[in-house]
Each structure stands twice: as structure tokens, then as C-alpha cells.
Amino acid sequence: MIFSRVCVGPRVRHADTCRIVAEAYQRAGLIFPTPTQVPEFDEYAGEAVLKQGVPHLIEHESEIRDLYHAYETCSEPGDKNLAFQRLFEAVITIWVNGELPLAGVEPWGDFCARVEHGLTNFLGAGATSTSEHVAIFASAGPTAVAAERALGLGAIKTVQLSWMVRNCSYSEFVYGGDKFALSTFNTVPHLDDETLRTYR
């Protein structure tokens, strides 16, 4: 596929993935547009939510206290990863529901509005073209927000969808005028090694 325009989020991993794809295009003798950085496609502040939210929730929520204890006492790497994911999902769900306001942390609703704004501006910039293919290199959160835009999901379903996005997967959307539809989601046919099909 030849892209008319390409943009990347502000994270190093966004730029690195874009660079790898650009190099593959160059080796194949294909044109790859110079990417532009779009800060609206940054990820939500999950690490900050955990850092600030877990100490508070441990004091006030028995479920979080138990999940944190299970995580802290795990010794096997596989079990510890699973325990962390359970803790992470529980804390993020409370935050997404608006039950965990944190100073200096962008709320979930503001994050979604930011990504939506970035999508509208970037896709609208090519409105004069009758047909174009564009690429956006971002993270799981913005990918889920794009799916939410296409499918009309609620906040909890959207964040749950973000947890399913694999590293280096791609999703395809069809857009034009008032149309924004999901074509494929979270596909990784380019990763034939099962060990590369990761979520973190």
C-alpha cells in the first residue's frame, strides 16, 4: 500500500516503528512520505494513574488491596505478569469511571477528546483528495479511541479494547465525509513468530 500522508504520535516507540516501516519501503524502492508528529496521538497516562492511584485505593478499596498483595507476593514471572494485569485493569477501570480524580493527570474523557481532535484534524487535512491512504503510528489507547469512533462504544468497552491491542499490530479504517468505519482490527500477519505477538 502506498500512503499519501503519514503521522506519528510523540512517543519514541511511535517514531521507531514508523522508521522501521519507512526503511522497509525504501528497501523495496517505494515512496514513503515524510511523517509529521501529531501530539494528540499520545497515550493515556496509565503509569501515572497507577503511581498516584494505587496508594490511595489500597487504603480505601479492599479489592485493590487484595490485588496489590497478590501482585507483590508473586514469585513466578508469568503469575506476576497476570497479577499485575488484574491490578492494572481494576485501577484503570475505577479511573475511567471518574471515581479516581488525580491531580495533574489527564482524565480519560479528556484523553478521548484529544485523540478525536487529532483524528478529525489529520483526516480532514486530506479532504481535497478523492482517494488517499494514510498511516498513523500510535499506541493502543488511540487505536481503541478510533475504534470507539467507528463503533460507538462506551468508555469502559473502549479502554477494555485498548488492552487487547497487540504490539506492532495494525487496524484499518475507511473514512470520507461523515463515514468512519472499522475494516480490520489488531491484525499481525507480518509477525509470523508467535513470541513477537505481545501485548506489553
C-alpha positions in Angstrom: 0.0 0.0 0.0 1.3 3.5 -0.9 0.5 6.2 1.6 -0.4 9.8 0.7 0.4 11.0 4.2 1.9 9.6 7.4 1.9 10.9 11.0 3.3 9.7 14.3 2.5 10.2 17.9 5.1 11.8 20.2 6.5 8.6 21.9 9.9 7.2 20.9 8.2 3.8 20.2 5.9 5.5 17.7 8.8 7.1 15.8 10.8 3.8 16.0 8.0 1.8 14.4 7.5 4.4 11.7 11.2 4.4 10.9 11.3 0.6 10.6 8.3 0.7 8.1 9.9 3.6 6.2 13.2 1.6 5.9 11.2 -1.4 4.5 9.6 0.8 1.9 12.9 2.3 0.9 14.5 -1.2 0.5 11.6 -2.1 -1.7 12.1 1.1 -3.8 8.7 2.5 -2.7 8.0 6.1 -1.7 7.2 6.7 2.0 6.0 10.2 2.9 7.9 12.2 5.5 6.0 11.8 8.7 4.6 14.6 10.7 4.3 14.4 14.5 0.8 14.8 16.0 0.9 15.2 19.8 -2.8 14.4 20.1 -2.0 10.7 19.5 0.0 10.3 22.7 -1.1 7.5 25.0 -3.2 8.0 28.2 -1.3 8.3 31.4 -1.7 4.7 32.7 1.6 4.7 34.6 0.7 8.0 36.4 -2.7 6.6 37.3 -1.1 3.6 38.9 1.6 5.6 40.7 -0.8 8.1 42.2 -3.9 6.0 42.4 -2.8 2.7 43.9 -1.6 4.1 47.3 -5.0 5.8 47.8 -7.0 2.8 46.6 -5.1 0.4 48.9 -6.3 2.4 51.9 -9.9 2.6 50.8 -10.7 -0.4 48.5 -10.3 -3.9 49.8 -10.4 -5.4 46.2 -7.4 -3.2 45.2 -5.6 -4.0 48.4 -6.0 -7.8 47.7 -5.0 -7.4 44.1 -1.9 -5.5 45.1 -1.0 -8.0 47.8 -1.3 -10.8 45.2 1.0 -8.9 42.8 3.6 -8.2 45.5 3.7 -11.8 46.7 4.0 -13.5 43.3 7.4 -15.0 42.6 6.9 -16.7 39.2 7.3 -14.2 36.3 4.2 -15.5 34.5 2.0 -15.3 37.6 3.4 -11.9 38.4 2.5 -10.5 35.0 -1.0 -11.8 35.3 -1.4 -10.4 38.8 -0.2 -7.0 37.5 -2.6 -7.0 34.6 -5.5 -7.7 37.1 -4.4 -4.9 39.3 -3.9 -2.6 36.3 -7.3 -3.3 34.8 -9.1 -2.8 38.2 -7.4 0.6 38.9 -7.8 1.9 35.3 -11.5 0.9 35.3 -12.1 2.9 38.5 -10.2 5.9 37.0 -12.1 5.7 33.6 -15.4 5.7 35.6 -14.4 9.0 37.1 -14.1 7.6 40.6 -10.4 8.4 40.9 -9.6 12.1 40.2 -5.9 12.6 40.2 -4.1 15.9 40.3 -2.1 16.6 37.1 -3.3 13.5 35.3 -5.4 14.0 32.2 -8.8 12.4 32.7 -10.0 9.6 30.5 -12.7 11.8 28.9 -10.1 14.5 28.0 -7.8 11.8 26.6 -10.5 10.6 24.3 -11.4 14.1 23.2 -7.8 14.8 22.5 -7.4 11.8 20.2 -10.7 12.6 18.5 -9.5 16.1 17.8 -6.2 14.7 16.3 -8.2 12.3 14.1 -10.5 15.0 12.9 -7.7 17.4 12.0 -5.4 14.8 10.4 -8.0 13.1 8.3 -9.6 16.4 7.4 -6.3 17.7 6.1 -6.7 15.4 3.1 -10.3 16.4 2.4 -9.4 17.7 -1.0 -8.3 14.3 -2.2 -10.8 12.0 -3.7 -8.9 8.9 -2.6 -6.0 8.5 -0.3 -4.3 6.1 2.1 -2.8 7.4 5.3 -0.9 5.9 8.2 -1.0 6.8 11.8 1.7 5.4 14.1 0.4 5.5 17.7 -0.4 3.3 20.7 -3.2 1.0 22.0 -5.2 3.8 23.6 -5.6 6.0 20.5 -6.3 2.9 18.4 -9.1 2.0 20.8 -10.5 5.5 20.6 -10.5 5.3 16.8 -12.5 2.0 17.1 -14.8 3.7 19.6 -15.4 6.4 17.0 -16.3 3.8 14.4 -18.4 1.5 16.6 -19.9 3.9 19.1 -18.6 2.1 22.2 -18.8 3.4 25.8 -15.8 4.4 27.9 -15.3 1.0 29.7 -15.6 -1.0 26.5 -13.2 1.3 24.8 -10.5 1.0 27.5 -11.0 -2.8 27.6 -10.5 -2.8 23.8 -7.2 -1.0 24.3 -5.9 -3.8 26.5 -6.4 -6.2 23.6 -4.2 -4.3 21.1 -1.0 -6.2 20.3 2.4 -4.5 19.9 3.0 -3.7 16.3 -0.5 -4.7 15.2 -2.4 -2.6 12.7 -6.0 -1.7 12.2 -7.7 -0.3 9.1 -10.5 2.2 8.9 -12.4 3.6 6.0 -13.3 7.3 6.1 -14.7 10.1 4.0 -17.3 12.8 4.7 -19.3 11.6 7.6 -18.1 8.0 7.2 -15.7 6.4 9.6 -15.9 2.6 9.6 -13.7 -0.1 11.0 -12.4 -2.6 8.4 -9.8 -4.7 10.3 -8.7 -4.6 13.9 -5.5 -5.6 15.7 -4.0 -7.8 12.9 -0.5 -9.1 13.0 0.1 -11.2 9.8 3.6 -9.7 9.5 4.6 -11.3 12.8 5.0 -15.0 11.9 7.0 -15.6 15.1 4.4 -16.3 17.9 6.9 -14.9 20.5 6.6 -11.5 18.9 2.8 -11.3 19.3 2.9 -9.5 22.6 0.6 -7.0 24.5 3.3 -5.2 26.5 
